[in-house]
Amino acid sequence: MKVAPKRNTDQWNADDFAVGSRVFTIAGVREGTKEGPYDIDLVEGEGKCWRPPNTVIQLLNDVWGTEDSDDFIGRRVELYRDATVKFGRDVPGGVRLRAVSHIAQATTVLIQTTRGKREKFTVQPLPTAAPQPTDTSKRDWLAELDLAGDDIDAVVSLGKAAGEAHAASDVVAAMKRKWGELNKASESAPEGDQA
């Protein structure tokens, strides 16, 4: 169990990134609140939205070449905590954008940050698709499938374990085929032959 302070908030804040950056996939964009012009919903957002300031909205528009919120859906962003972010005269820290998907190379954009002042912001490229988890269990799934034989419960249990371990797709497919064969055989067996 993770032990961390619980914050009663509906948005991602700088303190949420105290232990490092996180990558999110954009699920949608809606009109914001008085705290930010837009609420960006995140697939991995745990029910919280991201409320970027206007400078970050402009940065996203410039690097992605679009202002259409529908184009944001499915794109990925990496957010992190920057302790130097100012709010008025205070320096409470804030959430910054480090990288985005759908760009080929690092991109630097000049954005107006305050009246009469422009700053350079650079974002790095992220892979377009999230990296797929790999099986690190070192189990020989197909040998275990052979050992399961015709025990449908063992095949189901093994299939669940393989899925949770992110076994290769051909392994999962073999288990599904085996389950299908056993399930079909149990349905067509005479009633007296079923266990």
Secondary structure, 3 states (H helix, E strand, C coil): CCCCCCCCCCECCHHHHCCCCEEEEEEEEEEEECCEEEEEEECCCCCCEECCCHHHHHHHHHHHCCCCHHHHCCCEEEEEEECCCCECCECCCEEEEEEECCCCCCEEEEEEEECCEEEEEEEEECCCCCCCCCCCCCCCHHHHHHHHCCCHHHHHHHHHHHHHCCCCHHHHHHHHHHHHHHHHHHHHCCHHHCC
